[in-house]
Amino acid sequence: MTYSTLLTHLELDGANDAVCAVSGRLANVMGADVIGVAACQPLRSFIELPAGEAIEMYRAETVQEMKAAEAHFRAALRGKARKVEWRSDVTWGDLADYIAAQSRAADLIVTAPAINSDLLDTTRRTDIGGLVMAAGRPVLIVPPETRGLDLRSVVIAWKDTRETRRAVLDALPLLKLSEQVAIVEIAPEADIPKAFERVRDVAGWLERHGIAAEVLPQAANGHEMDCLYRILEDRNCDLIVAGAFGHARLREWAFGGVTQDLLLSPDRCVLLSH
């Protein structure tokens, strides 16, 4: 199992060096094709105005930004991907839906974290949480400071849910490249024996795929994300694999939760599946 095609999502006015660097690294290792994609919506301020100089200026600016993003993408992937392709559009629809639709041609989406600034400008900001929910593909979230994807240490943030089981399956190509894999489940003290059984089952499944994994059930001690971060730091983790919560947990999108923390402010690469 491998990723034969990556979909690299670039923001028009964002920092795209990290997503391009990680895409180039994976494409080189896996002999993959890479599709670059960018999108924006028309400037809403001019929706009720007749076509005029302001609209034309905006259109010209958008065209230039699309060309600049494509040039950046092609330069960054030159000599690293088997083949590169570019897709972009100005759409009235939701940007996450557009990116998700393009993922029909890919195995993995590579993108940057969600941005919680410029909340009023949705014309150029993709809802990454919405993308994870809509794509039907794993989404690799790459922090802006990342310059490559080291896979010396990978942590699977295990919960016994459909989304996490899906994430571990989706992550197999990366896990096979990893030097160390740990399966962590944070559970109440009384549930630790059951947690050990669960992560041991996962480790056995991974072993049958040629991947050795350490099992690390952990007693909950404070906020779940704080517990997880302590483990990530102790293990010098390069990549987190986690399941994004499902439709039944939409309340968590608004009020927090581990997934929201990973979407907004990851300090290392995160692979999420829904």
N, C-alpha and C positions, 0 to 999 in steps of 0.2 A: 504494500500500500504506500502511495506517495501522493504528493500534490503535483499534478501535471500542469495545472494552470492556476496562477495567482491573480487576484483582482486587487490592484493597488489604488486606493481612494485618496485623491489629492484635493485639498481645499484650495480655492482660487486665491484667497488672500491669507493663507495659513503657512505654517512652517512645515515643509514636506520633505526635508532632508532625511529624517529618521525613517519614515515609511518607505522611501525609495531605497535607503541603505539596507533595511531588513529584507525588502523584497528582492533586491539584488543578491544578497547573501543566500537566501533560500532558493532562488532560481538557479544560482550557480551550483549549489550542492545537489539539487534535485533534478537538474536538467529541465526546468520548467519554462513554460511560456508565461508572459506577464501582460495583463491587460490593464492599462492605466485608465482611470475614469474620474471625471469631474463634472459638477453640475451646479447650477444656481437657478434661482427664480427671477422673473422680471422685477425691477425695482417697484415696490408697491406704492411709493409716493406718487408715481405717475400713472397709476391705473386709470384714473378718471380724466386724465388730460389728453387732448388730441395729440397726434404725432407731431413732434416739434423738435427744436434743437436740443432740449434737455434729454429727451428720449434717445435721440440719435447719438448724443455724447455717451450716454450710458451704454448703448448697444456697442459702440466702438470700443469703449473701455472693457466691456465684457469679452469681446472678441480678442482683444490684446491679452487679457488675463488668461483666457483659455489657451491661446498660442504659447504664452510664457509657461504655463503649467505643463503643457505637452512637451515643450522643449526641455524643461527641467527633467521631466520623467524620462525622456528618451536618452538624454545625456547620462543620467544616473544609472540607467540599465544597460547602456552600451557595453557589449562584450560579456554580460553576465547572464542574460536570459537567452533561451533558445530562440525565441521570437517575441517581439513586442507589438502591441496594438494599442490604439488610443480611441476612447469613446468620450464624448462630452455633449452636453445639451443645456439649453435654457428651457426650463419646464415650469408650467403652472402647478404641477403636482408636487407632492411631498418629496423632498430630496432623498430621504432614506428609502422611500419606495423605488425611486429611480435607480439608486445604487444597488438595492436588493435585486431588482429585476435583472441588472447586468450580471449578477452573480450566477445566473443560470449557466454561464459559460465557464465557470471557475470552480475550484475546489476549496479555496480559502480566500477570505477578504482580509486585506491588510489596511488598517486605518489608524488615525490618531485618536487620543482620548476625546471625550465630550468636552465642549467648552461651555462654561457657565457664565461667560461674560457676553456683552452685546445681545442681551436677551430679547430686545425688541427687533433685531435684525435677523429674521429667519430666512432671508433670501439667499444667504451664503453659508448658513450653518446647518450642517447635517445632524439630525438627532441620532446619535450613535446607539443609544438604547433602543430606539425604534428600529434601527438597522439590524441590530442583533435579533430582535423579535421577529422581523419580517423576512430575513434573508434565507433561512433554511440552509445556511452554510456556516461553518465556524468563522468567527471574527477574531483576528489577532490585533490587539490594541497596543500601539507602540508609542511610548512617551517621547516627547520632542527631543530630549537629550540623548536618546539612544543612537548609537552609530553602528550597531551590528547586533546580531542575536547570538550571544554565547549560550550554549546549552550544557554548560558544565553541571548545573544544578536546576532541576525542575521540581516544583511542588504541585501535586494534585490536591486542590481544596475539596475534599470529598464530602458530599451529602448524598444520602441514598435516595436520589430523585431521578426522574427521567432525564432532566436537563444535564445533570452531572454525568450520568452514564453516557449520554450522547457526546458530551465534551471529551471524555476520555477516549472514546472511539475515534472522534474527529482528530484528536491530537496524536494518534499513533505514529504518523510520519515524523513528528518532532520528538516524540518519546524515544523512537528508535535511534535518533541521533544524539540523545542525551547521555552524559556520563553518569549522572546520579539522578534517580527518581525517588521521591518520597510521597507517600499517600497519607495525608493528614485529615483526620476527622476530629473536630472539636465538639465534645459532647458533655453533658452533665456527668459528674463523678459516678453516679449510680448506673449510667449507661455505658461506661467504658468497656466492660466485657463484650457487650453487643457490638460496640463500635469496632473493637478489635476483630471480631468475626467478619464484619462487613469489609474493612480495609484489607484483611487477609484474603478474602474472596477476590477482591480487585487485583491484589498482587499476584494471586495464582493465575488469574485470567491474563494479566500482562506477561507473566512468565511463559505462558503458552504462545505468546507472540514474540518471544525472544527478548523480553525487557525485564531486567531485574529491578525490583522496587522495594524500598524499605517501608514498613508500616509504622505509622506514628499517631495512634489515637491519643488525643490530648484532653485532659479534664478542663472544662470551661473555667476561666478565671478572669472575670471582667467582661468587657465588650468583645464580641466574637472577632471583630476585625483587628482589635489590639492584640489578641492572642495569636491570630494568624500572622500579623506583621512581625511579632517577636520570633516566630519560627522561621519566617522568610529571611530575617536578618541573621539568625544563627546559622542558617544553611547557605548564606550568600546566594540566595535564589536568583536565577536569571529569568525564569518563566513560570507563571502561575497558570494552571489549567483549572477552569471552574465552569459550572453550569449557571446560565442566567435563569432567573426565576421565571415561572410561567404565568399565564394569563390570570390564574387564580390568585396571584400575589401582586397584582398591579398596584395595590396600595403602597407597597414597598418602594415603587419607583418614585413616588412623591415624597415619602417620609424617611427615606434612607435605606439601610441594609447593605450587606456586603457587596452585592452586585453594583449598587450605585456608587460605592466608594471606588470600586475597580474601574468603573466607567469614567469617573470624573478626575481622579487623581492617582493613577497608578504610578509607582516609582520604578516599575519594571514591566516587561512585556506580559500581557495577559491574553490567554486564549479563552473566549467565551462561546458557548453554544446554547441554543434554545431548543 
